[in-house]
């Protein structure tokens, strides 16, 4: 049975790390030989991920997400650049039990119960968190006696999560962590993740659920063609991708004049109308709102940002696919 922990168990358990840099990448590149050609999967990344944060990595197929996670996990080494995890070389951090991963796939023996599975994995660790504690934290306390073959896909994913918690890692790397979970289970899972982050654990996850990244990540790293093309909160990325939308009702007869005035404002990319309602998209929502309310006498003002999906398309030029598993990218 393959454990979801990625390395040799630690000799002692640790309190969560203090705030600081958990993961550091500087000038990191990685290329692969495929079909007789050399393909650069990661084309130069500079990145710092602080401890105690929930960070999402998004990107289209072939963006370099999986390769980046593999390097952070010590499964492959950068060709050039520097990559450290809590100040250590990634494999050393894994061997120390400071890093665990929850992957979409991994060997689970179908004829064992959930509790037996965790006990079996725990027996390989000199020190570990109590079996019942990790089962409870993973939301499996009431299903611990159920055979793995009888667990749903989402419940099996939670079992992998329980296994990853055994060494009490400082960094959890999650690949599509809530695949197969229903809405309630997904929210419960992320409530647990944020509680862990508040105690200092770093959560780094790749997902194809834009809504999930929007709702639960403190920060989004958007990758395309092996590079980081956007990095910030969802609000910042939405604004960068397509600007903010400001709309208001204007007096009848003044609509055309309002449109012309709004279009003249620097940074305005689009102005549309629907009856007396004028909508403008631009970089400076404060200036647009001020103009609509004061000079143009607008009422019923509304300011919104574009969806994360729209921002993704605007920044990368690609629609977010239904499944962003790029395990085969350039390999």
C-alpha positions as CSV (number, residue, x, y, z in Angstrom):
1,X,0.0,0.0,0.0
2,X,1.4,3.4,-1.0
3,X,1.4,6.0,1.8
4,X,0.5,9.5,1.0
5,X,3.3,10.8,3.1
6,X,6.2,11.4,0.8
7,X,9.2,10.4,2.9
8,X,10.8,8.7,5.9
9,X,8.8,9.3,9.1
10,X,10.1,11.9,11.6
11,X,11.7,10.8,14.9
12,X,9.7,13.4,16.9
13,X,6.5,15.3,16.4
14,X,6.8,19.1,16.1
15,X,4.7,22.1,17.0
16,X,3.6,24.0,13.9
17,X,6.2,26.3,12.5
18,X,6.1,30.0,13.2
19,X,5.2,32.4,10.5
20,X,7.9,32.8,7.9
21,X,8.9,31.5,4.5
22,X,7.8,27.9,4.1
23,X,8.7,27.4,0.4
24,X,11.2,29.4,-1.6
25,X,11.9,29.2,-5.3
26,X,14.4,31.4,-7.1
27,X,15.1,31.1,-10.9
28,X,13.8,27.5,-10.9
29,X,13.6,25.8,-14.3
30,X,12.9,22.2,-15.4
31,X,13.0,20.6,-18.8
32,X,12.1,17.1,-20.1
33,X,13.1,15.1,-23.1
34,X,10.0,13.9,-24.9
35,X,9.6,12.6,-28.5
36,X,13.2,13.5,-29.2
37,X,12.7,17.1,-28.2
38,X,13.5,19.1,-25.1
39,X,10.4,20.7,-23.6
40,X,10.7,23.3,-20.8
41,X,8.0,22.6,-18.3
42,X,9.0,25.3,-15.8
43,X,10.6,28.3,-17.4
44,X,11.9,30.3,-14.5
45,X,9.9,30.8,-11.3
46,X,10.6,33.1,-8.4
47,X,8.2,32.4,-5.5
48,X,7.9,32.6,-1.8
49,X,5.1,30.9,0.1
50,X,4.7,31.9,3.7
51,X,4.0,29.5,6.5
52,X,0.4,29.3,7.7
53,X,-1.2,30.2,4.4
54,X,-3.7,28.4,2.1
55,X,-2.4,28.8,-1.4
56,X,-3.9,27.6,-4.7
57,X,-2.0,26.9,-7.9
58,X,-4.1,27.2,-11.1
59,X,-3.3,26.9,-14.7
60,X,-4.2,25.2,-18.0
61,X,-2.8,21.8,-19.0
62,X,0.9,22.0,-19.5
63,X,1.2,25.1,-17.4
64,X,3.9,23.5,-15.2
65,X,1.8,23.1,-12.0
66,X,2.5,19.4,-11.5
67,X,6.2,19.7,-12.2
68,X,6.4,22.6,-9.7
69,X,4.7,20.5,-7.0
70,X,6.9,17.5,-7.8
71,X,10.0,19.7,-7.3
72,X,8.6,21.0,-4.0
73,X,8.0,17.4,-2.9
74,X,11.5,16.4,-3.9
75,X,10.3,13.9,-6.5
76,X,12.4,15.6,-9.1
77,X,15.1,18.2,-9.0
78,X,15.3,21.6,-10.7
79,X,17.7,22.0,-13.7
80,X,18.7,25.4,-12.5
81,X,17.8,27.7,-9.6
82,X,17.3,27.4,-5.9
83,X,14.4,25.6,-4.2
84,X,14.1,25.2,-0.4
85,X,11.4,24.0,2.0
86,X,11.6,25.5,5.4
87,X,15.2,26.4,4.7
88,X,16.1,22.8,3.7
89,X,16.6,20.9,0.4
90,X,13.1,19.4,-0.4
91,X,14.1,15.8,0.1
92,X,15.6,16.6,3.5
93,X,12.4,18.3,4.5
94,X,10.4,15.2,3.4
95,X,12.7,12.8,5.2
96,X,12.2,14.9,8.3
97,X,8.5,14.4,8.0
98,X,7.8,18.1,7.5
99,X,6.1,17.6,4.2
100,X,3.2,15.3,3.3
101,X,1.0,15.0,0.2
102,X,-2.6,14.1,-0.6
103,X,-2.8,12.9,-4.2
104,X,-5.7,11.9,-6.3
105,X,-4.4,8.3,-6.6
106,X,-2.5,6.1,-4.3
107,X,-2.6,2.5,-3.2
108,X,-5.3,1.7,-0.7
109,X,-5.9,-1.9,0.3
110,X,-9.6,-2.5,-0.4
111,X,-9.9,-5.4,2.1
112,X,-8.8,-3.3,5.1
113,X,-11.0,-0.9,7.1
114,X,-10.2,2.8,7.2
115,X,-8.9,2.4,10.8
116,X,-6.8,-0.6,9.9
117,X,-5.3,1.4,7.0
118,X,-4.3,4.2,9.2
119,X,-2.9,1.9,11.9
120,X,-0.9,0.1,9.2
121,X,0.6,3.3,8.0
122,X,1.2,4.6,11.5
123,X,3.2,1.5,12.4
124,X,5.9,2.6,9.9
125,X,6.4,5.9,11.9
126,X,8.6,6.0,15.1
127,X,6.3,8.9,16.2
128,X,2.9,9.9,14.9
129,X,-0.3,11.6,15.7
130,X,-2.9,9.3,17.4
131,X,-4.8,7.2,14.8
132,X,-8.2,8.2,16.2
133,X,-7.3,11.9,16.1
134,X,-6.3,11.9,12.4
135,X,-9.4,9.9,11.5
136,X,-11.5,12.4,13.3
137,X,-9.7,15.4,11.7
138,X,-10.3,13.8,8.3
139,X,-14.0,13.4,9.0
140,X,-13.9,9.6,9.1
141,X,-14.5,8.9,12.7
142,X,-18.0,7.5,12.0
143,X,-16.7,5.4,9.1
144,X,-13.5,4.1,10.6
145,X,-14.7,0.6,10.7
146,X,-15.9,0.5,7.1
147,X,-14.0,-1.4,4.5
148,X,-12.0,0.7,2.1
149,X,-13.9,-1.0,-0.8
150,X,-17.1,0.4,0.7
151,X,-15.9,4.0,1.0
152,X,-17.0,6.5,-1.6
153,X,-14.4,8.2,-3.8
154,X,-14.6,11.3,-1.6
155,X,-14.3,9.2,1.6
156,X,-11.2,7.4,0.1
157,X,-9.7,10.9,-0.5
158,X,-10.3,11.8,3.1
159,X,-8.6,8.6,4.1
160,X,-5.5,9.7,2.1
161,X,-5.7,13.0,4.0
162,X,-5.7,11.1,7.3
163,X,-2.6,9.2,6.2
164,X,-0.9,12.5,5.3
165,X,-1.6,13.9,8.7
166,X,0.1,11.1,10.6
167,X,3.6,12.8,10.7
168,X,2.1,16.1,11.7
169,X,3.6,17.9,8.7
170,X,4.4,21.6,8.4
171,X,3.5,21.6,4.7
172,X,0.6,19.7,3.1
173,X,0.6,19.5,-0.7
174,X,-2.8,18.6,-2.1
175,X,-3.6,17.6,-5.7
176,X,-7.3,18.0,-6.4
177,X,-8.0,17.4,-2.7
178,X,-11.8,17.4,-2.7
179,X,-12.4,15.4,-5.9
180,X,-15.4,13.2,-5.3
181,X,-16.6,15.1,-2.2
182,X,-20.1,16.7,-2.1
183,X,-20.5,20.4,-1.3
184,X,-20.9,19.9,2.5
185,X,-17.9,17.6,2.8
186,X,-15.9,20.1,0.7
187,X,-16.7,23.0,3.0
188,X,-16.0,20.9,6.1
189,X,-12.6,19.9,4.6
190,X,-11.6,23.5,4.0
191,X,-12.8,24.5,7.4
192,X,-10.3,22.0,8.8
193,X,-7.6,23.2,6.4
194,X,-8.0,26.9,7.5
195,X,-7.9,25.8,11.2
196,X,-4.6,24.0,10.5
197,X,-3.3,27.1,8.6
198,X,-4.2,29.3,11.6
199,X,-1.9,27.1,13.7
200,X,1.0,27.5,11.3
201,X,0.6,24.7,8.8
202,X,1.1,25.6,5.1
203,X,-1.5,24.3,2.7
204,X,-0.5,24.3,-1.0
205,X,-3.1,22.8,-3.4
206,X,-3.8,22.4,-7.1
207,X,-7.4,22.4,-8.2
208,X,-9.5,22.7,-11.3
209,X,-12.4,24.1,-9.2
210,X,-12.2,27.8,-9.8
211,X,-14.9,28.3,-7.2
212,X,-12.9,26.4,-4.7
213,X,-9.8,28.5,-5.2
214,X,-12.0,31.6,-5.1
215,X,-13.7,30.6,-1.8
216,X,-11.0,29.0,0.2
217,X,-7.5,30.2,-0.9
218,X,-5.8,33.1,0.8
219,X,-3.7,33.5,-2.4
220,X,-3.8,32.2,-5.9
221,X,-0.7,31.5,-8.1
222,X,-1.7,31.4,-11.7
223,X,0.7,29.6,-14.1
224,X,0.9,29.5,-17.8
225,X,3.6,28.1,-20.1
226,X,5.9,27.3,-17.2
227,X,5.8,30.8,-15.7
228,X,3.9,32.5,-12.9
229,X,1.6,35.0,-14.8
230,X,-0.4,36.3,-11.8
231,X,0.0,36.1,-8.1
232,X,-2.3,37.5,-5.4
233,X,-5.7,37.4,-3.8
234,X,-8.6,36.4,-5.9
235,X,-9.7,40.0,-5.8
236,X,-6.4,41.2,-7.2
237,X,-6.3,38.6,-9.9
238,X,-9.8,39.4,-11.0
239,X,-9.0,43.1,-11.2
240,X,-5.8,42.5,-13.1
241,X,-7.6,40.1,-15.6
242,X,-10.4,42.3,-16.7
243,X,-10.8,45.3,-14.4
244,X,-13.8,46.1,-12.3
245,X,-17.3,46.7,-13.5
246,X,-19.2,49.8,-12.4
247,X,-22.8,50.4,-13.3
248,X,-25.5,53.0,-12.4
249,X,-28.8,54.4,-13.6
250,X,-28.5,57.8,-15.3
251,X,-31.2,60.3,-16.2
252,X,-33.1,59.7,-19.3
253,X,-31.6,61.7,-22.2
254,X,-28.2,61.8,-20.6
255,X,-27.2,58.2,-21.5
256,X,-25.3,59.0,-24.7
257,X,-23.4,61.8,-23.0
258,X,-22.6,59.5,-20.1
259,X,-21.2,56.9,-22.4
260,X,-18.9,59.3,-24.2
261,X,-17.7,60.8,-20.9
262,X,-17.0,57.4,-19.4
263,X,-15.1,56.2,-22.5
264,X,-12.8,59.3,-22.2
265,X,-11.7,58.2,-18.8
266,X,-8.2,56.6,-18.9
267,X,-8.2,52.9,-18.3
268,X,-11.8,52.4,-19.4
269,X,-12.0,49.3,-21.6
270,X,-15.7,49.0,-22.3
271,X,-19.0,50.9,-21.8
272,X,-22.4,49.4,-22.5
273,X,-26.0,50.5,-21.9
274,X,-29.3,48.8,-21.1
275,X,-32.1,51.4,-21.1
276,X,-31.0,54.0,-18.5
277,X,-28.4,51.7,-17.0
278,X,-24.8,52.4,-17.9
279,X,-22.1,49.8,-17.3
280,X,-18.3,50.6,-17.6
281,X,-15.4,48.2,-17.2
282,X,-12.0,49.8,-16.3
283,X,-8.9,49.7,-14.2
284,X,-9.9,52.5,-11.8
285,X,-13.3,51.7,-10.3
286,X,-13.1,54.6,-7.9
287,X,-12.7,57.1,-10.7
288,X,-15.6,55.5,-12.6
289,X,-17.8,55.5,-9.6
290,X,-17.0,59.1,-8.7
291,X,-17.7,60.2,-12.3
292,X,-21.0,58.4,-12.4
293,X,-22.2,59.7,-9.0
294,X,-21.1,63.3,-9.2
295,X,-20.7,64.6,-12.7
296,X,-23.2,62.3,-14.3
297,X,-25.8,62.2,-11.5
298,X,-26.0,58.4,-11.4
299,X,-28.0,56.4,-8.9
300,X,-28.2,52.8,-7.7
301,X,-24.4,52.4,-8.1
302,X,-23.0,48.9,-8.2
303,X,-19.3,47.9,-8.3
304,X,-18.3,44.3,-9.1
305,X,-15.2,42.4,-10.2
306,X,-15.1,39.9,-13.0
307,X,-15.4,36.2,-12.3
308,X,-12.2,34.3,-11.7
309,X,-13.0,32.3,-14.8
310,X,-13.1,35.5,-16.9
311,X,-9.8,36.7,-15.3
312,X,-8.2,33.4,-16.0
313,X,-9.1,33.7,-19.7
314,X,-8.0,37.3,-19.9
315,X,-4.6,36.6,-18.3
316,X,-3.7,33.3,-19.9
317,X,-5.7,33.3,-23.1
318,X,-7.0,29.9,-22.3
319,X,-10.3,28.7,-20.9
320,X,-10.0,26.8,-17.7
321,X,-10.4,23.1,-18.7
322,X,-12.7,20.7,-16.9
323,X,-9.7,18.9,-15.6
324,X,-6.3,20.5,-15.2
325,X,-4.3,17.3,-14.5
326,X,-1.1,17.9,-16.2
327,X,0.8,14.9,-14.9
328,X,1.8,14.0,-18.5
329,X,2.9,17.5,-19.4
330,X,6.3,17.4,-21.2
331,X,6.9,13.9,-19.8
